[in-house]
Amino acid sequence: MIILDLDNCIADDGWRIQYIGDGPKKYDAYHQLSAFDELCNRGLFHNIGTVIFTGRPDTYAPLTIKWLERKRVQHRFLFMRPEGNFMNNVDLKKLFLQQLFQIDLGGGAISIDDIVWAYDDHPGVIKMYQEQGIKATQVCIHSFRLYGGNNQ
């Protein structure tokens, strides 16, 4: 299996960063526009055993699933931020990893040995994967700095 991030890893969100606002719904317009992202870095995955970890709230699951289908991104599992969860992306994706390891595919639970590689744009997430013993590479479509203080 490989673990992929969406925004700025395979979904080109650079054009919609300008729509990140202020207040409790500051990411609402940003996420709603994700349906129009271009797919990038297709070479990272081979449509077999792909697991997606994204900080997008699960409110946007229908939109995200439709985008994945339209772009023909086959995936085995999709983990999205639970409604009301505001933890930073590093802790969130560590939680997703723990949840992934609780899944039993019939021959036993998924283990760290089942993870071939992980890709994310966030350097802190890459460090966390590596600390967990997972080979990981930072992949960015655009500069991570474009988010300013907006990316957890």
C-alpha positions in Angstrom: 0.0 0.0 0.0 1.0 3.6 -0.5 -0.4 6.6 1.4 -1.2 9.7 -0.5 -2.2 13.2 0.5 -4.7 15.1 -1.7 -4.2 18.9 -1.7 -0.9 20.0 -3.2 0.2 16.3 -3.6 -2.1 14.9 -6.3 -4.8 17.7 -6.4 -3.5 21.0 -7.7 -5.1 23.4 -5.2 -2.7 26.4 -5.8 -5.4 28.3 -7.7 -7.9 28.1 -4.7 -5.6 29.0 -1.8 -6.7 32.6 -2.3 -10.2 31.5 -1.2 -9.0 30.6 2.3 -10.9 33.1 4.5 -11.1 34.0 8.2 -13.3 32.8 10.9 -14.8 29.3 11.7 -15.6 28.5 8.1 -12.4 29.9 6.6 -11.8 26.8 4.5 -15.3 26.4 3.2 -15.0 28.1 -0.2 -11.5 26.6 -0.6 -12.8 23.1 -0.1 -16.0 23.6 -2.2 -13.8 24.6 -5.1 -11.7 21.4 -4.9 -14.0 19.8 -7.4 -12.2 21.8 -10.1 -8.6 20.8 -9.3 -6.4 19.2 -11.9 -4.9 15.8 -11.1 -1.1 15.8 -10.8 1.7 13.4 -10.0 -0.2 10.3 -11.3 3.1 8.5 -11.3 3.0 8.3 -7.5 0.4 5.6 -7.5 -0.5 2.6 -9.5 -4.2 2.3 -8.5 -3.5 -0.8 -6.3 -3.5 -0.4 -2.6 -3.8 3.3 -2.5 -4.8 4.9 0.8 -5.7 8.5 0.9 -5.2 10.6 4.1 -6.5 14.2 3.7 -7.1 17.0 6.1 -10.3 17.9 4.2 -13.3 17.7 6.4 -15.6 14.7 5.8 -18.4 17.1 5.0 -16.7 17.3 1.6 -16.6 13.5 1.2 -19.2 13.3 -1.6 -17.4 16.0 -3.6 -14.0 14.4 -3.0 -15.2 10.9 -4.0 -16.8 12.3 -7.1 -13.5 14.1 -8.0 -11.5 10.9 -7.4 -13.9 8.9 -9.6 -13.8 11.5 -12.4 -10.0 11.6 -12.3 -9.9 7.8 -12.1 -7.9 7.7 -8.9 -8.7 4.2 -7.5 -8.2 3.9 -3.8 -8.7 1.3 -1.2 -9.4 3.6 1.7 -10.1 7.3 2.1 -9.6 9.0 5.5 -11.0 12.5 6.0 -11.0 14.9 8.9 -14.0 14.2 11.1 -16.5 17.0 11.6 -15.4 19.2 14.5 -11.9 17.9 14.5 -9.4 20.7 14.6 -6.1 18.9 15.4 -3.1 19.8 13.3 -2.4 17.7 10.2 0.6 15.8 11.7 -1.5 14.6 14.7 -4.5 13.9 12.4 -2.6 11.8 10.0 -0.9 9.9 12.9 -4.5 9.1 14.1 -5.4 8.0 10.6 -2.4 5.7 10.6 -3.5 4.1 13.9 -7.0 3.6 12.4 -5.6 2.1 9.3 -3.7 -0.5 11.4 -7.0 -1.5 13.0 -8.4 -2.7 9.7 -8.6 -6.4 9.2 -8.6 -7.5 5.6 -9.4 -11.1 6.5 -5.9 -12.3 6.9 -5.1 -10.1 9.8 -4.8 -6.4 10.5 -2.9 -4.1 8.2 0.6 -3.5 9.5 3.4 -1.1 9.0 5.0 -3.8 6.7 2.1 -3.3 4.3 3.0 0.3 3.7 5.4 0.7 0.9 5.7 4.5 0.8 3.9 7.6 1.9 3.7 11.0 0.1 2.6 14.3 1.5 3.3 18.0 1.0 3.6 18.7 4.7 7.2 18.3 6.0 5.9 17.6 9.5 3.7 14.7 8.3 6.7 13.3 6.4 8.8 13.4 9.5 6.0 11.7 11.5 5.8 8.9 8.9 9.5 8.4 9.0 9.5 8.3 12.8 6.9 5.5 12.5 9.2 3.5 10.3 7.5 4.4 7.0 9.5 5.5 3.9 8.1 8.9 3.0 8.8 11.6 0.5 7.6 15.2 0.4 5.8 15.9 -2.8 4.5 19.4 -3.7 2.8 20.7 -6.8 3.5 24.3 -5.6 5.5 25.8 -2.8 4.3 24.8 0.6 4.9 28.4 1.6 1.9 29.6 -0.4 -0.3 28.6 2.5 1.4 31.0 4.8 0.1 30.4 8.3 -3.0 28.7 6.9 -1.7 25.1 6.6 -1.6 23.2 9.9 
